[in-house]
Amino acid sequence: MQEQDKLNLFILGLQPWAQSEVERCNLESLEDAYVTAERLTDTQRKSYTNTFKLLTKPDYRGKKEE
């Protein structure tokens, strides 16, 4: 299988948002596409966890912490 075929199959296996980001980079090797996709998932994971961070500590005893 040629390198370009492997690259195309890899890109087709990605989620649509990741496909468009990887295609936008105009990568020519499977290794570069893999690294780019990994970087994208790390970015997604960080932004997802930051979305649900608690702004204040939970108050389980009915008292506010000062």
Biopython code that builds the backbone (N, CA, C, O; Angstrom):
import numpy as np
from Bio.PDB.StructureBuilder import StructureBuilder

atoms = [
    (1, "MET", "N", (0.852, -1.172, 0.000)),
    (1, "MET", "CA", (0.000, 0.000, 0.000)),
    (1, "MET", "C", (0.899, 1.237, 0.000)),
    (1, "MET", "O", (1.871, 1.311, 0.752)),
    (2, "GLN", "N", (0.568, 2.182, -0.834)),
    (2, "GLN", "CA", (1.379, 3.397, -0.932)),
    (2, "GLN", "C", (1.137, 4.314, 0.264)),
    (2, "GLN", "O", (0.098, 4.251, 0.920)),
    (3, "GLU", "N", (2.122, 5.162, 0.524)),
    (3, "GLU", "CA", (2.055, 6.098, 1.657)),
    (3, "GLU", "C", (0.822, 7.000, 1.565)),
    (3, "GLU", "O", (0.161, 7.247, 2.574)),
    (4, "GLN", "N", (0.511, 7.487, 0.378)),
    (4, "GLN", "CA", (-0.638, 8.386, 0.202)),
    (4, "GLN", "C", (-1.950, 7.659, 0.509)),
    (4, "GLN", "O", (-2.865, 8.255, 1.077)),
    (5, "ASP", "N", (-2.051, 6.384, 0.140)),
    (5, "ASP", "CA", (-3.246, 5.599, 0.447)),
    (5, "ASP", "C", (-3.399, 5.407, 1.950)),
    (5, "ASP", "O", (-4.505, 5.506, 2.481)),
    (6, "LYS", "N", (-2.298, 5.133, 2.633)),
    (6, "LYS", "CA", (-2.329, 4.984, 4.088)),
    (6, "LYS", "C", (-2.768, 6.285, 4.751)),
    (6, "LYS", "O", (-3.560, 6.278, 5.693)),
    (7, "LEU", "N", (-2.246, 7.394, 4.250)),
    (7, "LEU", "CA", (-2.596, 8.704, 4.793)),
    (7, "LEU", "C", (-4.082, 8.980, 4.613)),
    (7, "LEU", "O", (-4.750, 9.435, 5.541)),
    (8, "ASN", "N", (-4.597, 8.706, 3.418)),
    (8, "ASN", "CA", (-6.016, 8.948, 3.149)),
    (8, "ASN", "C", (-6.910, 8.076, 4.026)),
    (8, "ASN", "O", (-7.923, 8.553, 4.537)),
    (9, "LEU", "N", (-6.554, 6.817, 4.206)),
    (9, "LEU", "CA", (-7.343, 5.931, 5.066)),
    (9, "LEU", "C", (-7.308, 6.393, 6.520)),
    (9, "LEU", "O", (-8.318, 6.326, 7.222)),
    (10, "PHE", "N", (-6.156, 6.855, 6.966)),
    (10, "PHE", "CA", (-6.046, 7.367, 8.335)),
    (10, "PHE", "C", (-6.958, 8.573, 8.532)),
    (10, "PHE", "O", (-7.673, 8.662, 9.530)),
    (11, "ILE", "N", (-6.930, 9.493, 7.584)),
    (11, "ILE", "CA", (-7.746, 10.702, 7.678)),
    (11, "ILE", "C", (-9.230, 10.352, 7.655)),
    (11, "ILE", "O", (-10.017, 10.953, 8.386)),
    (12, "LEU", "N", (-9.621, 9.389, 6.826)),
    (12, "LEU", "CA", (-11.026, 8.977, 6.767)),
    (12, "LEU", "C", (-11.507, 8.363, 8.078)),
    (12, "LEU", "O", (-12.701, 8.394, 8.375)),
    (13, "GLY", "N", (-10.593, 7.807, 8.859)),
    (13, "GLY", "CA", (-10.955, 7.202, 10.132)),
    (13, "GLY", "C", (-11.105, 8.194, 11.272)),
    (13, "GLY", "O", (-11.549, 7.822, 12.359)),
    (14, "LEU", "N", (-10.746, 9.436, 11.046)),
    (14, "LEU", "CA", (-10.851, 10.463, 12.085)),
    (14, "LEU", "C", (-12.269, 11.009, 12.169)),
    (14, "LEU", "O", (-13.067, 10.844, 11.246)),
    (15, "GLN", "N", (-12.569, 11.652, 13.273)),
    (15, "GLN", "CA", (-13.848, 12.342, 13.399)),
    (15, "GLN", "C", (-13.853, 13.526, 12.445)),
    (15, "GLN", "O", (-12.792, 14.056, 12.113)),
    (16, "PRO", "N", (-15.048, 13.954, 11.993)),
    (16, "PRO", "CA", (-15.126, 15.017, 10.982)),
    (16, "PRO", "C", (-14.364, 16.292, 11.340)),
    (16, "PRO", "O", (-13.716, 16.881, 10.475)),
    (17, "TRP", "N", (-14.429, 16.724, 12.590)),
    (17, "TRP", "CA", (-13.730, 17.958, 12.962)),
    (17, "TRP", "C", (-12.220, 17.768, 12.872)),
    (17, "TRP", "O", (-11.499, 18.695, 12.504)),
    (18, "ALA", "N", (-11.739, 16.571, 13.207)),
    (18, "ALA", "CA", (-10.303, 16.296, 13.127)),
    (18, "ALA", "C", (-9.864, 16.117, 11.676)),
    (18, "ALA", "O", (-8.754, 16.500, 11.307)),
    (19, "GLN", "N", (-10.738, 15.533, 10.855)),
    (19, "GLN", "CA", (-10.429, 15.381, 9.429)),
    (19, "GLN", "C", (-10.148, 16.734, 8.794)),
    (19, "GLN", "O", (-9.156, 16.907, 8.086)),
    (20, "SER", "N", (-11.029, 17.686, 9.053)),
    (20, "SER", "CA", (-10.857, 18.997, 8.421)),
    (20, "SER", "C", (-9.587, 19.686, 8.904)),
    (20, "SER", "O", (-8.912, 20.355, 8.121)),
    (21, "GLU", "N", (-9.254, 19.531, 10.183)),
    (21, "GLU", "CA", (-8.035, 20.151, 10.707)),
    (21, "GLU", "C", (-6.782, 19.519, 10.109)),
    (21, "GLU", "O", (-5.839, 20.226, 9.754)),
    (22, "VAL", "N", (-6.767, 18.196, 9.995)),
    (22, "VAL", "CA", (-5.602, 17.505, 9.434)),
    (22, "VAL", "C", (-5.465, 17.825, 7.949)),
    (22, "VAL", "O", (-4.358, 18.053, 7.463)),
    (23, "GLU", "N", (-6.583, 17.842, 7.227)),
    (23, "GLU", "CA", (-6.536, 18.162, 5.798)),
    (23, "GLU", "C", (-6.069, 19.592, 5.564)),
    (23, "GLU", "O", (-5.396, 19.876, 4.573)),
    (24, "ARG", "N", (-6.423, 20.483, 6.466)),
    (24, "ARG", "CA", (-6.029, 21.882, 6.340)),
    (24, "ARG", "C", (-4.513, 22.051, 6.414)),
    (24, "ARG", "O", (-3.963, 22.997, 5.849)),
    (25, "CYS", "N", (-3.846, 21.145, 7.101)),
    (25, "CYS", "CA", (-2.387, 21.221, 7.252)),
    (25, "CYS", "C", (-1.634, 20.740, 6.018)),
    (25, "CYS", "O", (-0.421, 20.930, 5.933)),
    (26, "ASN", "N", (-2.322, 20.122, 5.056)),
    (26, "ASN", "CA", (-1.689, 19.598, 3.829)),
    (26, "ASN", "C", (-0.483, 18.715, 4.138)),
    (26, "ASN", "O", (0.607, 18.934, 3.610)),
    (27, "LEU", "N", (-0.682, 17.734, 4.982)),
    (27, "LEU", "CA", (0.406, 16.841, 5.375)),
    (27, "LEU", "C", (0.680, 15.814, 4.286)),
    (27, "LEU", "O", (-0.217, 15.432, 3.534)),
    (28, "GLU", "N", (1.922, 15.376, 4.213)),
    (28, "GLU", "CA", (2.307, 14.432, 3.167)),
    (28, "GLU", "C", (2.730, 13.074, 3.704)),
    (28, "GLU", "O", (2.967, 12.158, 2.917)),
    (29, "SER", "N", (2.833, 12.915, 5.022)),
    (29, "SER", "CA", (3.220, 11.608, 5.557)),
    (29, "SER", "C", (2.236, 11.183, 6.644)),
    (29, "SER", "O", (1.611, 12.009, 7.309)),
    (30, "LEU", "N", (2.125, 9.887, 6.795)),
    (30, "LEU", "CA", (1.241, 9.320, 7.803)),
    (30, "LEU", "C", (1.697, 9.711, 9.202)),
    (30, "LEU", "O", (0.873, 9.980, 10.076)),
    (31, "GLU", "N", (2.992, 9.741, 9.412)),
    (31, "GLU", "CA", (3.537, 10.104, 10.720)),
    (31, "GLU", "C", (3.152, 11.537, 11.104)),
    (31, "GLU", "O", (2.761, 11.788, 12.244)),
    (32, "ASP", "N", (3.261, 12.465, 10.169)),
    (32, "ASP", "CA", (2.886, 13.853, 10.440)),
    (32, "ASP", "C", (1.393, 13.967, 10.745)),
    (32, "ASP", "O", (0.993, 14.726, 11.628)),
    (33, "ALA", "N", (0.578, 13.220, 10.021)),
    (33, "ALA", "CA", (-0.867, 13.246, 10.253)),
    (33, "ALA", "C", (-1.195, 12.695, 11.631)),
    (33, "ALA", "O", (-2.068, 13.221, 12.322)),
    (34, "TYR", "N", (-0.502, 11.639, 12.033)),
    (34, "TYR", "CA", (-0.729, 11.044, 13.341)),
    (34, "TYR", "C", (-0.366, 12.025, 14.455)),
    (34, "TYR", "O", (-1.113, 12.182, 15.420)),
    (35, "VAL", "N", (0.770, 12.675, 14.316)),
    (35, "VAL", "CA", (1.212, 13.648, 15.325)),
    (35, "VAL", "C", (0.222, 14.808, 15.408)),
    (35, "VAL", "O", (-0.119, 15.259, 16.502)),
    (36, "THR", "N", (-0.236, 15.287, 14.263)),
    (36, "THR", "CA", (-1.201, 16.387, 14.237)),
    (36, "THR", "C", (-2.506, 15.978, 14.901)),
    (36, "THR", "O", (-3.071, 16.750, 15.675)),
    (37, "ALA", "N", (-2.992, 14.777, 14.610)),
    (37, "ALA", "CA", (-4.234, 14.294, 15.215)),
    (37, "ALA", "C", (-4.080, 14.135, 16.722)),
    (37, "ALA", "O", (-5.001, 14.457, 17.473)),
    (38, "GLU", "N", (-2.935, 13.646, 17.172)),
    (38, "GLU", "CA", (-2.684, 13.523, 18.608)),
    (38, "GLU", "C", (-2.704, 14.889, 19.284)),
    (38, "GLU", "O", (-3.271, 15.045, 20.366)),
    (39, "ARG", "N", (-2.094, 15.861, 18.653)),
    (39, "ARG", "CA", (-2.067, 17.214, 19.198)),
    (39, "ARG", "C", (-3.489, 17.775, 19.302)),
    (39, "ARG", "O", (-3.829, 18.450, 20.275)),
    (40, "LEU", "N", (-4.301, 17.494, 18.307)),
    (40, "LEU", "CA", (-5.683, 17.968, 18.321)),
    (40, "LEU", "C", (-6.472, 17.328, 19.451)),
    (40, "LEU", "O", (-7.256, 18.007, 20.114)),
    (41, "THR", "N", (-6.280, 16.033, 19.682)),
    (41, "THR", "CA", (-7.029, 15.380, 20.752)),
    (41, "THR", "C", (-6.578, 15.877, 22.110)),
    (41, "THR", "O", (-7.399, 15.998, 23.019)),
    (42, "ASP", "N", (-5.295, 16.169, 22.276)),
    (42, "ASP", "CA", (-4.822, 16.740, 23.537)),
    (42, "ASP", "C", (-5.460, 18.095, 23.778)),
    (42, "ASP", "O", (-5.862, 18.408, 24.898)),
    (43, "THR", "N", (-5.553, 18.897, 22.732)),
    (43, "THR", "CA", (-6.175, 20.214, 22.840)),
    (43, "THR", "C", (-7.646, 20.082, 23.186)),
    (43, "THR", "O", (-8.149, 20.813, 24.039)),
    (44, "GLN", "N", (-8.339, 19.163, 22.540)),
    (44, "GLN", "CA", (-9.755, 18.947, 22.811)),
    (44, "GLN", "C", (-9.957, 18.508, 24.252)),
    (44, "GLN", "O", (-10.860, 19.001, 24.928)),
    (45, "ARG", "N", (-9.125, 17.585, 24.731)),
    (45, "ARG", "CA", (-9.274, 17.064, 26.081)),
    (45, "ARG", "C", (-9.083, 18.173, 27.108)),
    (45, "ARG", "O", (-9.832, 18.244, 28.082)),
    (46, "LYS", "N", (-8.093, 19.038, 26.908)),
    (46, "LYS", "CA", (-7.836, 20.132, 27.841)),
    (46, "LYS", "C", (-8.995, 21.115, 27.862)),
    (46, "LYS", "O", (-9.413, 21.551, 28.935)),
    (47, "SER", "N", (-9.521, 21.471, 26.697)),
    (47, "SER", "CA", (-10.609, 22.439, 26.665)),
    (47, "SER", "C", (-11.874, 21.838, 27.267)),
    (47, "SER", "O", (-12.660, 22.561, 27.878)),
    (48, "TYR", "N", (-12.092, 20.524, 27.109)),
    (48, "TYR", "CA", (-13.263, 19.869, 27.679)),
    (48, "TYR", "C", (-13.186, 19.880, 29.200)),
    (48, "TYR", "O", (-14.176, 20.188, 29.863)),
    (49, "THR", "N", (-12.031, 19.550, 29.760)),
    (49, "THR", "CA", (-11.919, 19.522, 31.214)),
    (49, "THR", "C", (-11.984, 20.925, 31.797)),
    (49, "THR", "O", (-12.505, 21.102, 32.898)),
    (50, "ASN", "N", (-11.476, 21.917, 31.099)),
    (50, "ASN", "CA", (-11.563, 23.288, 31.592)),
    (50, "ASN", "C", (-12.997, 23.797, 31.569)),
    (50, "ASN", "O", (-13.354, 24.661, 32.369)),
    (51, "THR", "N", (-13.814, 23.284, 30.676)),
    (51, "THR", "CA", (-15.207, 23.708, 30.591)),
    (51, "THR", "C", (-15.962, 23.343, 31.854)),
    (51, "THR", "O", (-16.837, 24.090, 32.292)),
    (52, "PHE", "N", (-15.632, 22.199, 32.447)),
    (52, "PHE", "CA", (-16.391, 21.708, 33.583)),
    (52, "PHE", "C", (-15.663, 21.858, 34.910)),
    (52, "PHE", "O", (-16.005, 21.181, 35.880)),
    (53, "LYS", "N", (-14.674, 22.727, 34.970)),
    (53, "LYS", "CA", (-13.986, 22.981, 36.232)),
    (53, "LYS", "C", (-14.917, 23.738, 37.173)),
    (53, "LYS", "O", (-15.683, 24.606, 36.754)),
    (54, "LEU", "N", (-14.832, 23.392, 38.434)),
    (54, "LEU", "CA", (-15.615, 24.109, 39.426)),
    (54, "LEU", "C", (-14.982, 25.466, 39.693)),
    (54, "LEU", "O", (-13.767, 25.579, 39.860)),
    (55, "LEU", "N", (-15.815, 26.482, 39.729)),
    (55, "LEU", "CA", (-15.308, 27.819, 39.990)),
    (55, "LEU", "C", (-15.097, 28.057, 41.480)),
    (55, "LEU", "O", (-14.206, 28.809, 41.877)),
    (56, "THR", "N", (-15.915, 27.417, 42.296)),
    (56, "THR", "CA", (-15.776, 27.531, 43.746)),
    (56, "THR", "C", (-15.794, 26.130, 44.337)),
    (56, "THR", "O", (-16.218, 25.173, 43.688)),
    (57, "LYS", "N", (-15.333, 26.021, 45.566)),
    (57, "LYS", "CA", (-15.367, 24.722, 46.231)),
    (57, "LYS", "C", (-16.808, 24.389, 46.600)),
    (57, "LYS", "O", (-17.554, 25.275, 47.017)),
    (58, "PRO", "N", (-17.213, 23.136, 46.456)),
    (58, "PRO", "CA", (-18.570, 22.758, 46.843)),
    (58, "PRO", "C", (-18.744, 22.853, 48.357)),
    (58, "PRO", "O", (-17.809, 22.607, 49.119)),
    (59, "ASP", "N", (-19.929, 23.206, 48.766)),
    (59, "ASP", "CA", (-20.243, 23.365, 50.180)),
    (59, "ASP", "C", (-21.188, 22.238, 50.579)),
    (59, "ASP", "O", (-22.397, 22.328, 50.364)),
    (60, "TYR", "N", (-20.636, 21.184, 51.156)),
    (60, "TYR", "CA", (-21.439, 20.017, 51.493)),
    (60, "TYR", "C", (-22.023, 20.083, 52.896)),
    (60, "TYR", "O", (-22.908, 19.291, 53.220)),
    (61, "ARG", "N", (-21.568, 20.984, 53.724)),
    (61, "ARG", "CA", (-22.033, 21.057, 55.108)),
    (61, "ARG", "C", (-23.052, 22.169, 55.326)),
    (61, "ARG", "O", (-23.543, 22.349, 56.440)),
    (62, "GLY", "N", (-23.364, 22.896, 54.299)),
    (62, "GLY", "CA", (-24.304, 23.992, 54.462)),
    (62, "GLY", "C", (-23.635, 25.274, 54.909)),
    (62, "GLY", "O", (-24.310, 26.290, 55.075)),
    (63, "LYS", "N", (-22.331, 25.257, 55.107)),
    (63, "LYS", "CA", (-21.590, 26.444, 55.511)),
    (63, "LYS", "C", (-20.734, 26.903, 54.353)),
    (63, "LYS", "O", (-20.275, 26.095, 53.546)),
    (64, "LYS", "N", (-20.526, 28.175, 54.278)),
    (64, "LYS", "CA", (-19.621, 28.725, 53.269)),
    (64, "LYS", "C", (-18.219, 28.766, 53.838)),
    (64, "LYS", "O", (-18.008, 29.139, 54.992)),
    (65, "GLU", "N", (-17.254, 28.373, 53.000)),
    (65, "GLU", "CA", (-15.862, 28.484, 53.429)),
    (65, "GLU", "C", (-15.374, 29.891, 53.166)),
    (65, "GLU", "O", (-15.717, 30.500, 52.152)),
    (66, "GLU", "N", (-14.592, 30.392, 54.058)),
    (66, "GLU", "CA", (-14.077, 31.748, 53.891)),
    (66, "GLU", "C", (-12.607, 31.741, 53.639)),
    (66, "GLU", "O", (-12.004, 32.802, 53.474)),
]
sb = StructureBuilder()
sb.init_structure("model")
sb.init_model(0)
sb.init_chain("A")
sb.init_seg("    ")
for serial, (resi, resn, name, xyz) in enumerate(atoms, 1):
    if name == "N":
        sb.init_residue(resn, " ", resi, " ")
    sb.init_atom(name, np.array(xyz, "f"), 0.0, 1.0, " ", f" {name:<3s}", serial, name[0])
structure = sb.get_structure()
